[in-house]
Amino acid sequence: MPKVIVIDAGHGGKFPGAPVQTARNSGIKGEEELTLAIAIEMFHILKERGVIPVLTRWHNNELAQYLPVDLKRRAKIADIAGASVFISLHANSSQRPIDTAEGYEIYHYPDSLEGQRYAEAIMDAYGKAFPAMKSRGIEAEEFEVLRETASPAVLFEMFFANNPEENKWAAEHTKEIAAAICEGLIEVLAPASPMDINSIMAVNMKMAKGKFI
C-alpha cells in the first residue's frame, strides 16, 4: 500500500491565525505564511524519500467560508487521500501581540497510540535538530482536525509566531524545520513499496488550483 502523509498548513485566507495585526505591523510574518512555507518544503523532502505527500492547501486560502467546515475539509482530504498519517502545522501564540513566550509542543488525539508514537518521534527529531529550543512537551487533545481524521494525526506547534526572535528564525529556517519534522514522521512510517503515484498526485494538482475534491 502507498505510504501517504497529508500535511495541513494551518490557517490561511480569512482564517489567518497568529499573530494579531499589531504584531504583523511590526514586520512579523503570519502563521498562515510560515506553515505553508514549511509544508511545501516537507512536500519536496517526502517525495524524495519515497513517500506520497499531499497538502491541504498550496496558497494563502481558506478551505471554506466558515471555520468549522474549513477544519472538517482538512480532515476529509486526509481520508480521501488514504493518509497513513495526518500532520497539522501551526505556530503558537500567547495572549499579548508581541511576547517572549518560546518553544514547541505537539498534540495527538486521546488514546491514539499511533498518534502518540508519531508525536514522540517528531518531538525527538525536532529536539535533536534544534537543541537550544525549549520543548513544551506532548499533550492529548480533542482538536477537530485530530478527532475527524480516520488516520493517526498530530498537531504541531513549531514555535511562537508572536515571539519576534522565533518568528524570524522560523522564516529563515523553513527547510531545516521541515527536514526535522520529516525525520520524525519517517521514523515511524513503514518503508514505502514501489507504486503508481498518479492518483495521489492528482489530489495535489487540485489543491494547487484551489479546488477541493
C-alpha positions in Angstrom: 0.0 0.0 0.0 1.2 3.5 -0.7 2.5 5.5 2.3 0.7 8.8 2.3 1.4 11.7 4.6 -1.1 14.5 4.5 0.4 17.9 5.5 -2.0 20.5 6.7 -0.6 24.1 6.6 -2.7 25.5 9.4 -5.0 28.5 8.8 -5.0 30.5 5.6 -7.2 33.0 3.8 -9.8 34.6 6.0 -8.6 32.5 9.0 -5.0 33.9 9.3 -4.0 32.6 12.7 -1.3 34.2 14.8 -0.1 36.8 15.5 -2.6 39.6 15.7 -2.4 42.6 13.4 -0.4 44.7 15.9 2.5 42.3 15.7 2.1 41.9 11.9 2.5 45.7 11.6 5.9 45.3 13.3 7.1 43.1 10.5 6.3 39.7 12.0 5.2 37.0 9.4 1.8 35.5 9.9 1.3 31.9 11.0 -0.5 31.0 7.7 2.6 32.2 5.7 5.1 30.2 7.8 3.0 27.0 8.0 2.6 27.0 4.2 6.3 27.6 3.5 7.2 24.7 5.8 4.5 22.4 4.4 5.8 22.9 0.8 9.4 22.2 1.9 8.1 19.0 3.6 6.3 18.0 0.3 9.6 18.1 -1.6 11.6 16.2 1.1 9.0 13.5 1.5 8.6 13.0 -2.3 12.4 12.4 -2.5 12.1 9.9 0.4 9.6 7.6 -1.4 6.6 8.9 0.5 3.5 10.3 -1.2 2.9 13.8 0.3 -0.5 15.6 0.0 -1.0 19.2 1.0 -4.4 20.5 2.2 -3.5 23.9 0.6 -0.9 25.4 -1.8 -1.9 29.0 -1.5 -3.0 31.5 1.2 -6.6 30.4 1.1 -9.3 29.1 3.3 -11.0 25.8 2.5 -14.5 27.0 3.4 -16.3 30.2 4.3 -16.9 29.0 7.8 -14.2 27.8 10.2 -16.0 24.5 11.3 -16.4 23.5 7.7 -12.8 24.5 6.9 -11.5 22.2 9.6 -13.6 19.3 8.6 -12.4 19.7 5.0 -8.8 19.4 6.1 -9.6 16.1 7.8 -11.7 15.0 4.8 -8.7 15.5 2.5 -6.7 13.1 4.7 -9.4 10.5 4.5 -9.9 10.8 0.7 -6.1 10.5 0.1 -5.9 7.4 2.3 -3.5 9.0 4.7 -1.1 6.9 6.7 -0.7 9.9 9.0 -2.0 13.4 9.1 0.0 16.3 10.5 -1.4 19.8 11.0 1.3 22.5 11.2 0.8 25.5 13.4 2.7 28.3 15.2 1.8 29.0 18.8 0.8 32.4 20.2 0.4 33.9 23.7 -2.1 36.5 24.9 0.0 39.5 24.1 0.5 40.8 20.5 4.3 40.5 20.9 5.8 38.3 23.6 8.9 36.3 24.7 7.0 33.0 25.1 9.0 30.3 23.4 9.3 26.7 22.3 7.4 23.9 20.6 4.8 21.4 21.6 2.7 18.7 19.9 -0.7 17.2 20.3 -2.3 13.9 19.5 -5.8 12.6 19.9 -6.5 11.0 23.4 -5.9 7.2 23.5 -4.4 7.2 20.0 -1.3 5.1 20.5 -0.2 5.6 16.9 -0.7 9.3 17.2 1.4 9.3 20.3 4.2 7.4 18.6 4.3 10.0 15.8 4.2 12.8 18.4 7.1 11.3 20.3 9.2 10.7 17.2 8.6 14.3 15.9 9.5 15.8 19.2 12.6 13.7 19.4 13.8 14.6 15.9 13.0 18.3 16.4 14.8 18.4 19.7 17.9 16.9 18.2 17.8 19.3 15.3 17.2 22.4 17.5 18.7 21.6 20.9 18.6 25.2 22.0 14.8 25.4 21.7 12.5 24.8 24.6 10.4 21.7 24.5 6.9 22.3 25.9 6.0 18.6 25.8 3.3 16.3 24.3 -0.4 16.6 25.1 -3.5 14.8 24.2 -6.4 17.0 23.0 -9.7 16.6 21.1 -8.9 19.2 18.4 -11.3 18.9 15.5 -8.6 18.0 12.9 -7.4 15.2 15.2 -10.8 13.9 16.0 -12.2 13.9 12.5 -9.4 12.1 10.7 -9.5 8.3 10.3 -5.7 8.1 10.3 -3.3 8.8 13.2 -3.0 12.5 13.5 -0.8 15.1 15.2 -1.0 18.9 15.5 2.5 20.5 15.9 3.0 24.0 17.3 6.5 24.5 15.9 7.4 27.9 17.5 5.8 31.0 18.8 4.6 33.3 16.0 4.3 36.3 18.2 7.9 36.0 19.5 9.9 38.1 17.1 13.1 36.1 17.5 11.4 32.7 16.9 9.3 34.2 14.1 12.4 35.5 12.3 14.3 32.2 13.0 11.4 30.2 11.5 11.2 32.3 8.4 14.9 31.8 7.8 15.0 28.1 8.5 11.9 26.6 6.8 13.9 23.8 5.1 15.6 22.8 8.4 12.3 22.8 10.3 10.7 20.7 7.5 13.6 18.3 7.5 13.4 17.7 11.2 9.6 17.0 11.1 10.0 14.7 8.2 12.7 12.7 10.0 10.3 12.1 12.9 7.4 11.1 10.6 9.6 8.7 8.5 11.0 7.0 11.7 7.5 5.7 12.5 6.2 5.2 9.0 7.0 1.8 7.4 9.1 1.9 4.2 7.1 2.5 1.1 6.9 0.0 -1.7 7.1 0.8 -5.5 3.8 2.4 -6.5 1.9 4.4 -9.1 1.5 7.8 -7.5 -0.6 9.4 -10.3 -3.9 9.2 -8.4 -2.5 10.9 -5.3 -0.6 13.5 -7.3 -3.9 14.4 -8.9 -5.1 15.4 -5.4 -2.2 17.8 -5.1 -2.9 19.2 -8.5 -6.5 20.0 -7.4 -5.3 21.6 -4.2 -2.7 23.7 -6.2 -5.5 25.0 -8.4 -7.6 25.9 -5.3 -10.1 23.2 -5.9 -11.5 21.0 -3.2 -12.2 17.4 -4.1 
